[in-house]
C-alpha cells in the first residue's frame, strides 16, 4: 500500500483551499469560517448526533456512505450509515466551552474528505480497512500506514484552519512579525505565552494547537534553556 502524499503537499493544498475560499467569500477575518467552508465550499452536510462508538474519544466522522457509525437512538446504540459527504459531530461539541475543539475536529473531518477526493485509492483502503491484495502486510504495517494517513489529515486540517498567511497576519498583529521565543522548544517565557494565547484567540484555536502550528511553520525561535535559567536567577536579585 503506497502512500502518495507529503506534508509539503498537504501544506500547499490546504493553504490554497483556504485562500481560494476566502477570496470567493471576500472575507478579511483571520478566524477561518470552517463551518461555511465545509458546508458551502466543499458541499458537505454537517449533522450532530450522540456518537456511541467504543472509542470514547471519537467526536467526529466523515461518512463514505458505506461505513456505519454507532450513534444513540431511542432504543440505544445503533449502527447508522450516513449519506456520503456527511460530517457527523458529537452533540457534546455544541457546548460553548468546546468552541476551539469543535472547529479543529470539523477541520480534521473536512480534511478527510479533501484527502479522499485527492487520493481516492487511499480513501478506499482507509474505509475498508483492507490489506493490499498483492502484498502481505503485517498488522503493524497496516497500523503504521493508517497512522501516517491520520498525520497527513491533521496537517491538512491545520493548514486550512490555520493557513500560513493567516498565521503570519496574527504573528504581525501580536508579535510584530517576529518569531516566538521558546527555550529548548518547550519552555515559553511569559511574553511568548501571551502572544501565543492572543494568536490562538484570533484564529479560534486552542493554545496547544497554536504552538503545534508555529512548530510546523518553523516560527519558533528556539534558544538554549541556559539563557532562560540565567534570566530567572537575575530576576530574583
C-alpha positions in Angstrom: 0.0 0.0 0.0 2.0 3.0 -1.2 1.5 6.5 0.3 1.4 9.2 -2.4 1.5 12.2 -0.2 3.8 14.5 1.7 3.5 17.1 4.4 4.6 19.8 2.0 1.8 18.7 -0.4 -0.7 19.0 2.5 0.5 22.5 3.3 0.2 23.8 -0.2 -3.2 22.1 -0.8 -4.7 23.3 2.5 -3.4 26.9 2.1 -4.6 27.0 -1.5 -8.1 25.9 -0.5 -8.3 28.3 2.4 -7.1 31.2 0.2 -9.5 30.3 -2.7 -12.4 30.1 -0.3 -11.6 33.4 1.4 -11.2 35.1 -2.0 -14.6 33.8 -3.1 -16.2 34.9 0.1 -14.2 38.2 0.2 -13.5 37.5 3.8 -10.9 39.5 5.7 -11.4 37.7 9.1 -8.4 35.8 10.4 -10.8 33.4 12.2 -11.4 31.0 9.3 -15.1 30.1 8.9 -14.6 26.3 8.9 -18.3 25.5 9.1 -19.1 27.6 6.0 -16.0 26.2 4.2 -17.2 22.6 4.8 -20.9 23.3 4.0 -20.8 25.8 1.3 -17.4 25.3 -0.4 -17.0 21.5 -0.1 -20.8 21.0 -0.2 -20.8 18.7 2.8 -23.7 18.1 5.2 -23.0 18.6 8.9 -25.1 16.8 11.4 -25.0 16.4 15.1 -25.5 13.1 16.9 -24.6 11.5 20.2 -21.8 9.2 19.0 -21.7 5.9 20.8 -18.5 4.2 19.5 -16.4 2.1 21.9 -13.7 4.7 21.3 -15.0 7.5 23.5 -12.5 10.0 22.0 -14.3 9.7 18.7 -16.1 13.0 18.4 -16.3 13.4 14.6 -16.8 11.2 11.5 -16.7 11.8 7.7 -19.0 9.3 6.0 -18.3 7.4 2.8 -21.9 6.3 2.5 -20.9 2.7 3.4 -19.2 2.6 6.8 -21.7 2.6 9.7 -21.3 4.8 12.8 -22.6 3.9 16.2 -25.0 6.6 17.5 -27.6 6.8 20.1 -31.2 6.2 19.2 -34.4 5.8 21.3 -33.6 2.0 21.7 -30.0 2.5 22.5 -26.8 2.5 20.4 -27.5 1.8 16.7 -25.2 1.4 13.6 -26.2 4.1 11.2 -24.9 4.6 7.6 -24.9 8.3 6.9 -25.0 9.6 3.3 -21.7 10.1 1.6 -20.1 13.5 2.2 -21.8 13.9 5.6 -19.8 15.0 8.6 -21.1 13.8 11.9 -20.1 15.7 15.0 -20.9 14.7 18.6 -23.5 17.0 20.2 -21.1 17.5 23.1 -19.1 19.8 20.8 -22.0 22.3 20.8 -21.0 23.3 24.4 -19.6 26.8 24.2 -16.5 25.6 26.1 -15.7 23.3 23.3 -15.6 26.0 20.7 -12.0 25.6 19.6 -12.1 21.8 19.8 -15.3 21.7 17.6 -13.6 23.9 15.0 -10.5 21.7 14.9 -12.4 18.5 14.7 -14.6 19.9 11.9 -11.4 20.9 10.1 -10.0 17.4 10.6 -13.1 15.7 9.2 -13.3 18.2 6.2 -9.6 17.4 5.6 -10.5 13.7 5.4 -13.0 14.5 2.6 -10.5 16.6 0.8 -7.8 14.0 1.0 -10.2 11.3 0.0 -11.1 13.2 -3.1 -7.4 14.0 -3.8 -6.2 10.4 -3.3 -9.3 8.2 -3.8 -7.3 4.9 -3.8 -6.1 5.5 -0.3 -9.6 6.6 0.8 -10.8 3.1 -0.3 -8.1 1.5 1.9 -9.0 3.7 4.9 -12.7 3.0 4.8 -12.4 -0.7 4.0 -9.5 -1.3 6.4 -8.3 -3.9 4.0 -4.8 -5.1 3.1 -3.4 -4.9 -0.4 -4.3 -8.0 -2.4 -0.8 -8.2 -3.9 1.3 -7.6 -0.7 1.4 -9.4 2.6 1.2 -6.5 5.0 1.5 -7.3 8.7 -0.8 -5.8 11.3 2.0 -3.4 12.4 2.4 -2.2 8.7 -1.3 -1.7 8.5 -1.4 0.4 11.7 1.6 2.4 10.6 0.1 3.3 7.2 -3.2 4.4 8.8 -1.4 6.4 11.5 0.6 8.2 8.7 -2.7 8.9 7.0 -4.1 10.5 10.1 -1.0 12.6 10.4 -1.5 13.9 6.8 -5.1 14.6 7.6 -4.1 16.5 10.8 -1.6 18.6 8.8 -4.1 19.3 6.0 -6.8 20.4 8.5 -4.3 22.6 10.3 -3.1 24.2 7.0 -6.8 25.1 6.2 -7.9 26.5 9.5 -4.5 28.0 10.3 -3.2 28.7 6.8 0.3 30.2 6.7 -1.0 33.6 5.5 -3.4 33.8 8.5 -0.7 32.8 11.0 1.6 35.4 9.5 -1.1 38.0 9.9 -1.7 37.3 13.6 2.0 37.0 14.2 2.4 40.5 12.8 -0.5 41.7 14.9 0.6 40.1 18.2 4.4 39.8 18.0 5.4 42.4 15.4 6.0 39.7 12.9 8.9 38.2 14.9 9.3 34.5 15.6 8.1 33.4 19.0 10.8 32.8 21.5 11.0 29.4 23.1 13.7 27.7 25.2 14.5 24.2 24.1 11.3 24.3 22.1 9.1 23.6 25.1 9.6 26.4 27.7 7.9 29.7 26.8 8.6 33.0 28.7 5.5 35.0 29.8 5.7 37.3 26.8 5.7 34.4 24.4 2.8 32.7 26.3 0.7 35.9 26.0 1.4 36.3 22.3 0.6 32.6 21.6 -2.7 32.9 23.5 -3.7 36.1 21.7 -2.9 34.5 18.3 -4.9 31.4 19.3 -7.9 33.5 20.3 -7.7 35.4 16.9 -7.6 32.2 15.0 -10.3 30.4 17.1 -8.0 27.5 18.1 -6.5 26.2 21.3 -3.3 27.3 22.9 -1.7 23.9 22.2 -2.9 23.8 18.6 -1.3 27.3 18.1 2.1 26.0 19.5 2.0 23.0 17.2 1.2 25.2 14.2 4.1 27.5 15.0 6.4 24.5 15.2 5.1 23.2 11.8 5.7 26.5 10.2 9.2 26.9 11.9 8.1 30.2 13.5 9.6 29.4 16.9 13.0 30.9 17.8 14.5 28.1 19.9 17.1 29.2 22.3 19.3 27.3 24.9 17.5 26.8 28.1 20.6 28.1 30.0 19.8 31.6 28.8 16.4 31.4 30.5 17.8 30.0 33.7 20.3 32.9 33.8 17.4 35.3 33.4 15.5 33.7 36.2 18.4 33.9 38.6 18.9 37.5 37.8 15.2 38.3 38.2 15.4 37.1 41.8 18.1 39.6 42.8 
